[in-house]
Amino acid sequence: MLHRLIFQLQPQQYSTDSHRVGLILTLLSGEALNWASPFIEQQSPLLSDFNGFLAAMAVIFDDPNRVATAEAALLGLSQGRGTVAEYAASFRRWVADTSWNETAQSFHFRRGLTDIIKDELARVDAPEDLSSFIQFIKIDRRLTERLHEKPGRPLPTPITSLGQGEVSQDVALGDEAMQVGFIRGPISLEERNQHRAERLSMYCGVKGHFSAGCPKKPSGTYSKRNESMKGIADVPQICNVSPNVLKNTKYFTLFVVLQKAGKQIETRALIDSGAGGNFISSRLMTQADFKPICKPSQLTIEVVDGSDLCLGPVTHELPDVSLFANKVFVGNISLDILPSIPFDVILGFPWLLKVNPIINWVTDHLSINS
């Protein structure tokens, strides 16, 4: 490959076969140089026959099962701990020796990506060709940048609805960014030992203070949220909806019915105290034939560490939709529309603050004001 580039850049200097073979000889090393040395000593005619010289090399050094070798290498290739750029370079090198079409190339390239990159790809329309997939190197770079900006803090992990982890302090209003329920997980044992040895904050990894007094640590208060929810009255009647609650090791969900303009649909809603808003997927909007309206101002979506989720701004909403749980009317709710979310409906902190449900995490019992 290098010799071809040199030939293109200096065509006059390497216009004859002998000059081209001479360049190849200067690039050889190890076993290849040992193989070529007799040709030089004996002044072989191949030194003046470029194509013949390459053919002689191919007999010794070329892989007769090149396609099978490349396919086997690709099937075992993955991103691992490297970057997408490094993975893409290795993938392109091997795939050039196969006859795979674009669909097969894209499938196997995606298969080898790390889970966090696959999660980001799941939030947008999947590219059709390999080149488009490789453009997602930007995602990996952005995640790496965020990791470096916050030393000692691993990449964000999905929040559970079981109270694990730390939630953000405020939900932004107006044109500010709105947070959804994704937070960082605990630091590793290696990072914890490093922070202790260097006397760094266990939370942010910066010198000069300890975790308890870290200025970057959320305080657990919700000043903007509380202010935005003033004046909401509670209705005293209690509705027991625990039969419709589903809890597993990761999520706490509730079967609900959404009703608007004579149309209704049943779905499973994620209860997420870490989400700064209430959301509905565009897929469910289409399925229920609900009609969205434009929001007065756009919202951007980001995780609590400040990194965006590549979802784009929220431009539409579904206002004043009636929410039912266990066949009981819970109240009206406005839902922001997102293109791709793990659950079709997310009931976030504003809904929890408004409804103020009574949740027994031990017995999986949930009651809400009706």
PLY file of the C-alpha trace (Angstrom):
ply
format ascii 1.0
element vertex 370
property float x
property float y
property float z
element edge 369
property int vertex1
property int vertex2
end_header
0.00 0.00 0.00
2.82 2.40 0.88
4.65 1.73 -2.36
1.53 2.52 -4.37
1.24 5.89 -2.66
4.88 6.66 -3.39
4.40 5.68 -7.04
1.47 8.08 -7.30
3.31 10.95 -5.63
6.54 10.47 -7.62
5.57 8.87 -10.96
8.63 10.15 -12.84
11.13 8.79 -10.33
9.51 5.34 -10.37
8.63 5.07 -14.04
10.58 1.83 -14.69
10.13 -1.66 -13.24
13.67 -1.74 -11.86
13.10 1.47 -9.90
9.81 0.12 -8.55
11.34 -3.20 -7.48
14.20 -1.25 -5.89
11.73 0.69 -3.75
10.01 -2.53 -2.67
13.37 -3.96 -1.60
14.09 -0.92 0.60
10.76 -1.47 2.39
11.38 -5.15 3.18
12.56 -6.44 6.55
12.83 -9.71 8.48
11.91 -12.88 6.62
10.85 -10.96 3.52
14.28 -9.33 3.25
16.00 -12.69 3.77
13.88 -14.12 0.97
14.77 -11.27 -1.43
18.51 -11.17 -0.70
19.43 -14.00 -3.15
17.69 -12.12 -5.97
19.97 -9.15 -5.32
23.13 -11.24 -5.02
22.35 -13.17 -8.23
21.01 -10.13 -10.11
17.82 -12.00 -10.89
15.80 -10.91 -13.96
12.88 -10.41 -11.55
14.61 -7.22 -10.36
13.57 -5.68 -13.69
10.09 -7.25 -13.74
7.83 -5.54 -11.20
4.74 -7.73 -11.74
6.85 -10.90 -11.78
8.58 -9.88 -8.55
5.23 -9.29 -6.81
3.93 -12.63 -8.08
7.00 -14.41 -6.69
6.44 -12.73 -3.32
2.77 -13.72 -3.31
3.65 -17.39 -3.75
5.66 -17.30 -0.51
3.94 -14.72 1.66
0.37 -14.34 0.41
-2.40 -16.20 2.27
-4.03 -18.71 -0.11
-7.12 -18.62 2.12
-7.26 -14.86 2.36
-11.07 -14.60 2.27
-11.57 -17.27 4.92
-8.86 -15.73 7.09
-10.45 -12.28 6.83
-13.92 -13.60 7.65
-12.62 -15.49 10.66
-10.79 -12.39 11.88
-13.91 -10.24 11.49
-16.08 -12.74 13.36
-13.69 -12.54 16.30
-13.12 -8.79 16.10
-14.65 -6.41 18.66
-14.06 -2.91 19.95
-13.07 -4.09 23.41
-11.32 -1.36 25.40
-10.23 0.52 22.30
-11.92 3.44 20.58
-14.35 3.20 17.70
-11.65 4.71 15.47
-9.23 1.89 16.27
-11.94 -0.72 15.85
-13.04 0.78 12.52
-9.47 0.77 11.19
-9.04 -2.93 11.96
-12.48 -3.74 10.57
-11.85 -1.95 7.27
-8.49 -3.67 6.86
-10.05 -7.14 7.11
-13.33 -6.47 5.33
-11.46 -5.36 2.20
-10.52 -9.02 1.64
-14.14 -10.24 1.78
-17.03 -10.10 -0.65
-19.53 -8.97 2.00
-22.17 -6.48 0.89
-23.01 -3.29 2.79
-25.70 -4.98 4.88
-23.35 -7.71 6.07
-20.57 -5.21 6.74
-22.86 -2.99 8.83
-24.26 -5.95 10.76
-20.86 -7.31 11.77
-19.44 -3.85 12.51
-22.33 -3.10 14.85
-22.05 -6.52 16.49
-18.52 -5.76 17.65
-19.23 -2.34 19.19
-19.30 -1.85 22.95
-22.68 -1.91 24.70
-22.61 1.81 25.45
-22.17 2.68 21.76
-24.94 0.22 20.85
-27.17 2.00 23.37
-26.48 5.34 21.69
-27.20 3.82 18.27
-30.53 2.53 19.59
-31.64 6.11 20.26
-31.45 7.13 16.61
-32.30 5.63 13.24
-29.77 2.90 12.48
-27.49 3.74 9.51
-27.73 1.52 6.46
-24.10 1.46 5.34
-20.72 0.96 6.97
-19.49 4.51 6.36
-22.46 5.95 8.25
-21.83 3.59 11.13
-18.25 4.76 11.41
-19.47 8.35 11.67
-20.61 7.39 15.15
-16.98 7.72 16.18
-18.17 11.15 17.31
-20.31 9.49 19.98
-17.33 7.62 21.37
-15.21 10.77 21.32
-17.91 12.75 23.12
-18.25 10.10 25.82
-14.48 10.02 26.24
-14.35 13.81 26.52
-17.03 13.78 29.20
-15.13 11.09 31.08
-11.94 13.19 31.01
-13.82 16.32 32.08
-14.98 14.53 35.23
-11.98 12.57 36.54
-12.74 9.48 38.52
-16.32 9.27 37.28
-17.29 6.40 34.96
-19.75 6.68 32.13
-23.41 7.18 33.06
-25.53 4.10 33.71
-29.32 3.82 33.62
-31.00 4.81 36.87
-33.22 2.28 38.59
-36.51 3.24 40.17
-35.48 1.55 43.41
-33.74 4.58 44.86
-30.17 3.59 44.00
-27.62 6.23 43.11
-27.90 10.00 43.28
-30.41 12.17 41.48
-29.84 15.58 39.99
-30.62 18.71 41.96
-32.82 20.66 39.58
-35.01 20.14 36.58
-34.42 22.94 34.12
-37.26 25.12 32.92
-37.89 27.10 29.74
-35.10 26.78 27.20
-32.71 25.04 29.59
-31.82 21.38 29.24
-34.14 18.77 30.75
-32.64 15.75 32.43
-33.81 12.19 32.08
-33.15 9.32 34.45
-29.58 8.43 33.70
-26.87 8.82 36.35
-23.30 7.75 36.90
-22.62 4.55 38.79
-20.23 4.13 41.75
-16.52 4.53 41.15
-14.42 1.40 40.88
-12.27 0.03 43.70
-9.13 1.01 41.76
-10.36 4.60 41.39
-11.39 4.72 45.05
-7.89 3.63 46.16
-6.32 6.18 43.82
-8.51 8.98 45.20
-7.66 7.96 48.76
-3.91 7.84 48.05
-3.90 11.24 46.32
-6.38 12.77 48.80
-8.96 13.47 46.09
-12.70 13.86 46.51
-14.39 10.48 46.19
-17.17 12.17 44.23
-15.54 14.45 41.64
-11.86 13.47 41.84
-10.64 17.03 42.57
-8.25 18.01 45.38
-9.10 20.44 48.16
-12.21 18.89 49.67
-13.82 15.59 50.61
-16.89 13.88 49.20
-19.22 15.13 51.94
-18.46 18.74 51.08
-18.06 18.34 47.31
-19.56 21.39 45.54
-20.46 19.22 42.53
-22.46 16.75 44.60
-26.25 17.14 44.28
-27.78 18.31 47.54
-31.02 16.37 47.10
-33.18 19.52 47.14
-35.48 20.39 44.29
-35.92 24.15 44.44
-37.07 24.70 40.86
-39.21 21.58 40.90
-40.91 22.58 44.14
-41.46 26.10 42.87
-42.93 24.85 39.60
-45.40 22.58 41.43
-46.80 25.11 43.93
-50.57 25.32 44.08
-51.24 21.70 43.13
-53.97 20.31 45.40
-54.14 16.69 46.54
-57.42 14.77 46.41
-57.84 12.71 49.60
-59.29 9.54 48.02
-56.70 6.73 47.90
-56.52 4.30 44.98
-54.70 0.99 45.47
-52.93 0.07 42.20
-50.39 -2.46 43.46
-51.78 -5.33 41.29
-50.70 -3.38 38.23
-47.16 -2.73 39.43
-44.29 -4.71 37.97
-40.89 -4.56 39.64
-37.68 -6.29 38.66
-34.01 -5.76 39.45
-33.78 -2.72 37.20
-37.13 -1.02 36.76
-40.37 -0.11 38.55
-43.24 0.07 36.08
-46.98 0.63 36.12
-49.64 -0.45 33.63
-51.58 2.65 32.59
-54.18 3.75 30.05
-53.78 7.03 28.18
-56.97 8.63 26.84
-57.43 11.73 24.71
-60.00 12.92 22.15
-61.90 9.63 22.21
-58.75 7.56 21.63
-56.99 5.43 24.20
-54.11 2.99 24.52
-52.75 0.78 27.29
-49.01 0.56 27.92
-46.40 0.04 30.60
-45.00 3.25 32.12
-41.61 3.53 33.79
-41.73 5.30 37.16
-38.46 7.22 37.31
-37.70 9.78 40.00
-34.51 10.68 38.15
-36.38 11.95 35.08
-36.90 15.70 35.01
-40.07 15.44 32.93
-42.82 13.14 31.70
-42.23 11.53 28.30
-43.97 9.49 25.60
-42.34 7.77 22.63
-43.14 8.84 19.09
-43.84 5.15 18.36
-46.72 5.07 20.86
-48.00 8.41 19.55
-48.27 6.88 16.07
-49.81 3.65 17.36
-52.50 5.51 19.33
-53.01 8.12 16.60
-52.60 10.92 19.13
-52.13 14.42 17.68
-49.10 16.31 19.02
-48.70 20.07 19.28
-45.58 22.23 19.07
-44.00 23.22 22.37
-43.76 26.94 23.14
-40.00 26.50 23.54
-37.67 23.65 22.71
-36.03 21.43 25.30
-32.71 19.64 25.04
-32.24 16.29 26.75
-29.13 15.45 28.73
-27.96 13.10 31.45
-27.26 14.48 34.89
-23.52 14.75 34.25
-24.22 17.25 31.47
-23.61 15.06 28.42
-26.31 14.93 25.79
-28.10 11.78 24.62
-28.08 12.56 20.89
-31.89 12.72 20.94
-32.10 16.22 19.55
-34.34 18.95 20.98
-37.86 18.16 22.18
-40.13 20.17 19.89
-43.59 18.58 20.40
-45.76 17.49 23.28
-49.04 15.73 24.04
-50.92 18.01 26.46
-53.79 17.22 28.84
-53.96 13.47 28.28
-56.07 11.55 30.81
-54.13 8.96 32.79
-55.80 5.87 34.27
-54.26 3.22 36.55
-56.18 0.12 37.63
-59.23 1.57 35.83
-59.16 4.62 38.10
-58.68 8.15 36.78
-55.42 9.51 38.19
-55.42 12.93 36.53
-54.39 14.79 33.40
-50.77 14.92 32.35
-48.69 16.54 29.61
-46.06 14.35 27.94
-43.01 15.49 25.98
-42.43 13.42 22.83
-39.09 11.66 22.34
-38.10 9.67 19.23
-36.68 6.66 21.05
-36.85 5.76 24.75
-36.61 2.40 26.56
-40.26 2.60 27.68
-43.14 4.12 25.72
-44.10 6.27 28.71
-41.86 7.65 31.46
-43.53 9.16 34.53
-40.81 11.36 35.99
-40.30 13.52 39.04
-42.97 16.13 38.12
-45.62 13.38 38.07
-44.37 11.86 41.32
-44.42 15.27 42.97
-47.94 16.01 41.73
-49.47 12.61 42.57
-47.30 11.88 45.63
-47.75 8.09 45.53
-47.28 5.90 48.59
-44.78 3.20 47.68
-43.78 0.26 49.84
-40.58 -0.99 48.23
-40.54 -4.16 50.33
-44.02 -5.42 49.41
-44.17 -3.82 45.94
-47.31 -2.00 47.09
-48.19 1.31 45.41
-51.12 3.62 46.19
-51.78 6.98 44.60
-54.06 9.93 45.19
-57.11 9.65 42.95
0 1
1 2
2 3
3 4
4 5
5 6
6 7
7 8
8 9
9 10
10 11
11 12
12 13
13 14
14 15
15 16
16 17
17 18
18 19
19 20
20 21
21 22
22 23
23 24
24 25
25 26
26 27
27 28
28 29
29 30
30 31
31 32
32 33
33 34
34 35
35 36
36 37
37 38
38 39
39 40
40 41
41 42
42 43
43 44
44 45
45 46
46 47
47 48
48 49
49 50
50 51
51 52
52 53
53 54
54 55
55 56
56 57
57 58
58 59
59 60
60 61
61 62
62 63
63 64
64 65
65 66
66 67
67 68
68 69
69 70
70 71
71 72
72 73
73 74
74 75
75 76
76 77
77 78
78 79
79 80
80 81
81 82
82 83
83 84
84 85
85 86
86 87
87 88
88 89
89 90
90 91
91 92
92 93
93 94
94 95
95 96
96 97
97 98
98 99
99 100
100 101
101 102
102 103
103 104
104 105
105 106
106 107
107 108
108 109
109 110
110 111
111 112
112 113
113 114
114 115
115 116
116 117
117 118
118 119
119 120
120 121
121 122
122 123
123 124
124 125
125 126
126 127
127 128
128 129
129 130
130 131
131 132
132 133
133 134
134 135
135 136
136 137
137 138
138 139
139 140
140 141
141 142
142 143
143 144
144 145
145 146
146 147
147 148
148 149
149 150
150 151
151 152
152 153
153 154
154 155
155 156
156 157
157 158
158 159
159 160
160 161
161 162
162 163
163 164
164 165
165 166
166 167
167 168
168 169
169 170
170 171
171 172
172 173
173 174
174 175
175 176
176 177
177 178
178 179
179 180
180 181
181 182
182 183
183 184
184 185
185 186
186 187
187 188
188 189
189 190
190 191
191 192
192 193
193 194
194 195
195 196
196 197
197 198
198 199
199 200
200 201
201 202
202 203
203 204
204 205
205 206
206 207
207 208
208 209
209 210
210 211
211 212
212 213
213 214
214 215
215 216
216 217
217 218
218 219
219 220
220 221
221 222
222 223
223 224
224 225
225 226
226 227
227 228
228 229
229 230
230 231
231 232
232 233
233 234
234 235
235 236
236 237
237 238
238 239
239 240
240 241
241 242
242 243
243 244
244 245
245 246
246 247
247 248
248 249
249 250
250 251
251 252
252 253
253 254
254 255
255 256
256 257
257 258
258 259
259 260
260 261
261 262
262 263
263 264
264 265
265 266
266 267
267 268
268 269
269 270
270 271
271 272
272 273
273 274
274 275
275 276
276 277
277 278
278 279
279 280
280 281
281 282
282 283
283 284
284 285
285 286
286 287
287 288
288 289
289 290
290 291
291 292
292 293
293 294
294 295
295 296
296 297
297 298
298 299
299 300
300 301
301 302
302 303
303 304
304 305
305 306
306 307
307 308
308 309
309 310
310 311
311 312
312 313
313 314
314 315
315 316
316 317
317 318
318 319
319 320
320 321
321 322
322 323
323 324
324 325
325 326
326 327
327 328
328 329
329 330
330 331
331 332
332 333
333 334
334 335
335 336
336 337
337 338
338 339
339 340
340 341
341 342
342 343
343 344
344 345
345 346
346 347
347 348
348 349
349 350
350 351
351 352
352 353
353 354
354 355
355 356
356 357
357 358
358 359
359 360
360 361
361 362
362 363
363 364
364 365
365 366
366 367
367 368
368 369
